[in-house]
């Protein structure tokens, strides 16, 4: 057993290294091509010819990519705030209160999560048209909110249900009202789950392409995912601009994840234990 230990560790290390290389190579290819001065005429390459910022200047100045990033940020932050607020109150309702059709409501939440997004493009388009919310960032935020809420409600329900009722009753005995109890007792305990659902909602809103492409007609209201599509031509593709735009799209998600990764890890671990 001891003789085969080093070989097993070597095999495990090799497997981990191969997995990391397979996972990180597309990211390396994207970043290196974004800085490669020859990527615009010969396409993306594994080894860049040099380092340049021309692709980023072209994307931000001529491609107006900064406006698209701002639009995506507005939609993403709006989705996160609304999804977190509504999902938290809905999770408290289904976890703490007893009402008719409570189980059916939870089942319907799961069913909505199982519907393919592509099957909802036409119905949602017609509904947004009737509500006069087409070609608006608010309408797109409402659509992303509808897709984020089922997962957020179901996830937060487990965190709320895991909080002992005795803590709430002790707060009531100390003279707290429901809102004071919610703010001082329940909210801090479910905060890790709220962070986990916020990350999911932000990623959905930031990376989504189909609904943004269908619902937005004004060039000035495009999100970053749709704006990136402009660099793909009918007969040629500016790969330097595409890779630079892809790098700019990736950075906010990475920074957001780094900012909340401690609470996210705590939330996922707590959810697994519960």
LOTIBA-505074 format. One record per residue (C-alpha): residue number from 1; x, y, z; residue in one letter. Coordinates in Angstrom, 2 decimals. Layout:
<nodes>
(NUM (X Y Z) "A"),
...
</nodes>
This chain:
<nodes>
(1 (0.00 0.00 0.00) "X"),
(2 (2.81 2.42 0.88) "X"),
(3 (4.76 1.51 -2.27) "X"),
(4 (1.89 2.48 -4.54) "X"),
(5 (1.18 5.68 -2.60) "X"),
(6 (3.60 7.92 -4.57) "X"),
(7 (2.35 6.53 -7.89) "X"),
(8 (-1.20 7.21 -6.91) "X"),
(9 (-0.30 10.77 -5.93) "X"),
(10 (1.54 11.22 -9.22) "X"),
(11 (-1.43 9.93 -11.17) "X"),
(12 (-3.81 12.13 -9.23) "X"),
(13 (-1.60 15.18 -9.74) "X"),
(14 (-1.33 14.47 -13.46) "X"),
(15 (-5.09 14.12 -13.75) "X"),
(16 (-5.67 17.40 -11.89) "X"),
(17 (-3.08 19.19 -14.04) "X"),
(18 (-4.68 17.86 -17.23) "X"),
(19 (-8.12 18.94 -16.03) "X"),
(20 (-6.86 22.43 -15.17) "X"),
(21 (-5.13 22.73 -18.54) "X"),
(22 (-8.28 21.63 -20.35) "X"),
(23 (-10.39 24.10 -18.36) "X"),
(24 (-8.06 27.12 -18.44) "X"),
(25 (-6.79 26.81 -22.02) "X"),
(26 (-9.85 28.55 -23.59) "X"),
(27 (-9.42 31.42 -21.12) "X"),
(28 (-5.73 31.71 -22.01) "X"),
(29 (-6.56 31.60 -25.72) "X"),
(30 (-9.16 34.35 -25.30) "X"),
(31 (-6.88 36.68 -23.32) "X"),
(32 (-3.78 36.08 -25.45) "X"),
(33 (-5.74 36.71 -28.66) "X"),
(34 (-7.19 39.90 -27.18) "X"),
(35 (-3.66 41.29 -26.82) "X"),
(36 (-2.28 39.70 -30.02) "X"),
(37 (-1.69 42.37 -32.74) "X"),
(38 (-2.11 39.79 -35.50) "X"),
(39 (-5.40 38.31 -34.32) "X"),
(40 (-7.51 40.65 -36.46) "X"),
(41 (-6.22 39.36 -39.82) "X"),
(42 (-5.12 35.77 -39.13) "X"),
(43 (-7.54 34.79 -36.37) "X"),
(44 (-6.94 33.60 -32.85) "X"),
(45 (-3.62 31.86 -32.24) "X"),
(46 (-2.11 29.92 -29.38) "X"),
(47 (1.13 31.95 -29.39) "X"),
(48 (0.63 35.71 -29.86) "X"),
(49 (2.93 37.79 -32.06) "X"),
(50 (3.24 40.49 -29.40) "X"),
(51 (1.21 42.65 -27.03) "X"),
(52 (-1.10 45.49 -28.04) "X"),
(53 (-4.13 47.33 -26.69) "X"),
(54 (-5.48 48.26 -30.12) "X"),
(55 (-8.23 45.66 -29.99) "X"),
(56 (-9.55 47.07 -26.71) "X"),
(57 (-9.39 50.63 -28.09) "X"),
(58 (-11.29 49.55 -31.18) "X"),
(59 (-13.94 47.76 -29.14) "X"),
(60 (-14.46 50.63 -26.69) "X"),
(61 (-14.12 53.57 -29.09) "X"),
(62 (-15.46 52.43 -32.45) "X"),
(63 (-17.55 49.52 -31.22) "X"),
(64 (-19.22 51.55 -28.43) "X"),
(65 (-18.73 48.55 -26.15) "X"),
(66 (-18.61 50.70 -23.02) "X"),
(67 (-22.29 51.56 -23.44) "X"),
(68 (-23.15 47.89 -23.83) "X"),
(69 (-21.29 47.05 -20.62) "X"),
(70 (-23.21 49.78 -18.78) "X"),
(71 (-26.52 48.41 -20.11) "X"),
(72 (-25.58 44.90 -18.98) "X"),
(73 (-24.58 46.23 -15.57) "X"),
(74 (-27.92 48.01 -15.15) "X"),
(75 (-29.88 44.92 -16.15) "X"),
(76 (-27.72 42.61 -14.02) "X"),
(77 (-27.83 44.73 -10.87) "X"),
(78 (-31.56 45.33 -11.29) "X"),
(79 (-32.16 41.60 -11.63) "X"),
(80 (-30.01 40.82 -8.57) "X"),
(81 (-31.72 43.39 -6.33) "X"),
(82 (-35.28 42.51 -7.36) "X"),
(83 (-34.68 38.76 -7.37) "X"),
(84 (-33.04 38.83 -3.95) "X"),
(85 (-35.77 40.95 -2.38) "X"),
(86 (-38.76 39.12 -3.86) "X"),
(87 (-37.24 35.66 -3.41) "X"),
(88 (-36.41 36.33 0.24) "X"),
(89 (-39.95 37.37 1.14) "X"),
(90 (-41.42 34.54 -0.93) "X"),
(91 (-39.10 32.02 0.76) "X"),
(92 (-40.17 33.27 4.19) "X"),
(93 (-43.81 32.91 3.16) "X"),
(94 (-43.55 29.32 1.91) "X"),
(95 (-41.25 28.22 4.75) "X"),
(96 (-42.97 29.84 7.73) "X"),
(97 (-46.63 30.33 6.86) "X"),
(98 (-49.29 27.72 6.24) "X"),
(99 (-51.79 28.46 3.49) "X"),
(100 (-53.88 26.60 0.94) "X"),
(101 (-52.10 25.17 -2.11) "X"),
(102 (-48.73 25.75 -0.45) "X"),
(103 (-47.29 22.50 -1.83) "X"),
(104 (-48.72 23.20 -5.28) "X"),
(105 (-47.00 26.57 -5.32) "X"),
(106 (-43.63 24.93 -4.62) "X"),
(107 (-44.24 22.35 -7.36) "X"),
(108 (-45.14 25.10 -9.82) "X"),
(109 (-41.91 26.88 -8.97) "X"),
(110 (-39.95 23.76 -9.92) "X"),
(111 (-41.96 23.24 -13.11) "X"),
(112 (-41.19 26.77 -14.28) "X"),
(113 (-37.49 26.08 -13.76) "X"),
(114 (-37.70 23.00 -16.01) "X"),
(115 (-39.21 24.76 -19.05) "X"),
(116 (-36.61 25.31 -21.84) "X"),
(117 (-35.89 29.00 -22.34) "X"),
(118 (-36.16 28.77 -26.12) "X"),
(119 (-39.78 27.60 -25.84) "X"),
(120 (-40.69 30.87 -24.09) "X"),
(121 (-39.22 33.34 -26.58) "X"),
(122 (-42.38 33.84 -28.67) "X"),
(123 (-44.89 33.90 -25.75) "X"),
(124 (-42.74 36.37 -23.81) "X"),
(125 (-42.21 38.48 -26.91) "X"),
(126 (-45.97 38.78 -27.44) "X"),
(127 (-46.52 39.52 -23.75) "X"),
(128 (-43.84 42.21 -23.66) "X"),
(129 (-45.28 43.72 -26.83) "X"),
(130 (-48.75 43.93 -25.28) "X"),
(131 (-47.27 45.51 -22.16) "X"),
(132 (-45.29 47.99 -24.31) "X"),
(133 (-42.04 46.86 -22.71) "X"),
(134 (-40.19 45.77 -25.85) "X"),
(135 (-36.90 47.47 -26.65) "X"),
(136 (-36.42 48.55 -23.03) "X"),
(137 (-33.91 47.54 -20.37) "X"),
(138 (-36.73 47.43 -17.82) "X"),
(139 (-38.63 44.83 -19.84) "X"),
(140 (-35.48 42.74 -20.22) "X"),
(141 (-34.88 42.98 -16.47) "X"),
(142 (-38.42 41.72 -15.82) "X"),
(143 (-37.81 38.73 -18.11) "X"),
(144 (-34.54 37.83 -16.37) "X"),
(145 (-36.26 38.27 -13.02) "X"),
(146 (-38.88 35.70 -14.01) "X"),
(147 (-36.14 33.18 -14.81) "X"),
(148 (-34.12 33.85 -11.66) "X"),
(149 (-36.94 33.78 -9.13) "X"),
(150 (-37.77 30.00 -9.19) "X"),
(151 (-34.21 28.97 -8.36) "X"),
(152 (-33.81 31.78 -5.83) "X"),
(153 (-37.08 30.99 -4.02) "X"),
(154 (-36.38 27.27 -3.85) "X"),
(155 (-32.81 27.80 -2.60) "X"),
(156 (-33.68 30.44 0.02) "X"),
(157 (-36.59 28.36 1.28) "X"),
(158 (-34.10 25.77 2.56) "X"),
(159 (-32.11 28.42 4.42) "X"),
(160 (-35.20 29.97 6.00) "X"),
(161 (-36.58 26.58 7.03) "X"),
(162 (-33.25 25.70 8.68) "X"),
(163 (-33.43 28.69 11.05) "X"),
(164 (-34.90 27.45 14.37) "X"),
(165 (-38.25 28.94 15.23) "X"),
(166 (-37.05 29.31 18.82) "X"),
(167 (-34.78 32.17 17.73) "X"),
(168 (-37.73 34.04 16.27) "X"),
(169 (-39.85 33.37 19.35) "X"),
(170 (-37.04 34.61 21.62) "X"),
(171 (-36.89 37.82 19.59) "X"),
(172 (-40.64 38.27 19.98) "X"),
(173 (-40.34 37.75 23.76) "X"),
(174 (-37.67 40.45 23.88) "X"),
(175 (-40.16 42.90 22.40) "X"),
(176 (-39.19 42.78 18.74) "X"),
(177 (-41.82 43.20 16.07) "X"),
(178 (-41.85 41.06 12.96) "X"),
(179 (-39.80 43.50 10.90) "X"),
(180 (-37.17 43.92 13.67) "X"),
(181 (-36.96 40.14 14.06) "X"),
(182 (-36.60 39.74 10.29) "X"),
(183 (-33.86 42.35 10.06) "X"),
(184 (-31.86 41.38 13.15) "X"),
(185 (-32.35 37.60 13.38) "X"),
(186 (-33.53 36.00 10.15) "X"),
(187 (-31.72 38.10 7.55) "X"),
(188 (-28.16 37.60 8.93) "X"),
(189 (-28.68 33.84 9.08) "X"),
(190 (-29.91 33.51 5.50) "X"),
(191 (-27.40 36.04 4.07) "X"),
(192 (-25.05 33.32 2.66) "X"),
(193 (-27.94 31.81 0.73) "X"),
(194 (-28.92 35.25 -0.49) "X"),
(195 (-25.40 35.76 -1.83) "X"),
(196 (-25.48 32.40 -3.63) "X"),
(197 (-28.77 33.22 -5.35) "X"),
(198 (-27.50 36.71 -6.21) "X"),
(199 (-24.51 35.23 -8.03) "X"),
(200 (-26.81 32.96 -10.03) "X"),
(201 (-29.14 35.85 -10.93) "X"),
(202 (-26.24 38.08 -11.98) "X"),
(203 (-24.68 35.42 -14.21) "X"),
(204 (-28.04 34.71 -15.88) "X"),
(205 (-28.65 38.39 -16.61) "X"),
(206 (-25.07 39.16 -17.66) "X"),
(207 (-24.47 36.27 -20.07) "X"),
(208 (-27.92 35.80 -21.62) "X"),
(209 (-28.09 36.43 -25.37) "X"),
(210 (-31.28 35.09 -26.96) "X"),
(211 (-33.87 37.23 -25.18) "X"),
(212 (-31.70 40.35 -25.35) "X"),
(213 (-31.18 39.82 -29.08) "X"),
(214 (-34.91 39.34 -29.74) "X"),
(215 (-36.36 41.98 -27.39) "X"),
(216 (-33.93 44.86 -28.05) "X"),
(217 (-34.03 46.63 -31.41) "X"),
(218 (-32.29 49.90 -30.57) "X"),
(219 (-28.52 49.71 -31.00) "X"),
(220 (-27.97 51.98 -28.02) "X"),
(221 (-29.81 49.59 -25.68) "X"),
(222 (-27.90 46.42 -26.56) "X"),
(223 (-26.33 44.45 -23.75) "X"),
(224 (-22.72 43.31 -23.92) "X"),
(225 (-23.62 39.83 -25.18) "X"),
(226 (-25.58 41.29 -28.11) "X"),
(227 (-22.99 44.00 -28.76) "X"),
(228 (-20.30 41.35 -29.10) "X"),
(229 (-22.29 39.82 -31.97) "X"),
(230 (-21.67 42.95 -34.06) "X"),
(231 (-18.02 42.00 -34.58) "X"),
(232 (-19.03 38.83 -36.44) "X"),
(233 (-19.34 39.77 -40.12) "X"),
(234 (-21.06 37.90 -42.91) "X"),
(235 (-17.83 37.07 -44.70) "X"),
(236 (-15.18 37.76 -42.08) "X"),
(237 (-14.76 38.06 -38.33) "X"),
(238 (-12.59 40.49 -36.41) "X"),
(239 (-11.22 37.96 -33.96) "X"),
(240 (-9.10 40.50 -32.12) "X"),
(241 (-12.17 42.59 -31.33) "X"),
(242 (-14.21 39.50 -30.48) "X"),
(243 (-11.61 38.26 -28.01) "X"),
(244 (-11.15 41.73 -26.49) "X"),
(245 (-14.91 42.09 -26.04) "X"),
(246 (-15.11 38.59 -24.55) "X"),
(247 (-12.37 39.52 -22.08) "X"),
(248 (-14.24 42.67 -21.06) "X"),
(249 (-17.42 40.64 -20.56) "X"),
(250 (-15.60 38.10 -18.40) "X"),
(251 (-13.95 40.60 -16.05) "X"),
(252 (-17.12 41.89 -14.24) "X"),
(253 (-18.31 38.35 -13.53) "X"),
(254 (-14.86 37.43 -12.22) "X"),
(255 (-14.66 40.52 -10.01) "X"),
(256 (-18.18 39.97 -8.70) "X"),
(257 (-17.37 36.35 -7.87) "X"),
(258 (-14.13 37.32 -6.10) "X"),
(259 (-15.98 39.95 -4.06) "X"),
(260 (-18.58 37.49 -2.76) "X"),
(261 (-16.68 34.18 -2.90) "X"),
(262 (-16.31 33.87 0.89) "X"),
(263 (-20.00 34.26 1.53) "X"),
(264 (-20.77 32.11 -1.50) "X"),
(265 (-18.62 29.25 -0.18) "X"),
(266 (-20.24 29.57 3.23) "X"),
(267 (-23.69 29.54 1.67) "X"),
(268 (-23.04 26.45 -0.45) "X"),
(269 (-21.47 24.60 2.50) "X"),
(270 (-24.36 25.54 4.78) "X"),
(271 (-26.86 24.44 2.19) "X"),
(272 (-25.13 21.09 1.82) "X"),
(273 (-25.08 20.50 5.57) "X"),
(274 (-28.75 21.43 5.94) "X"),
</nodes>
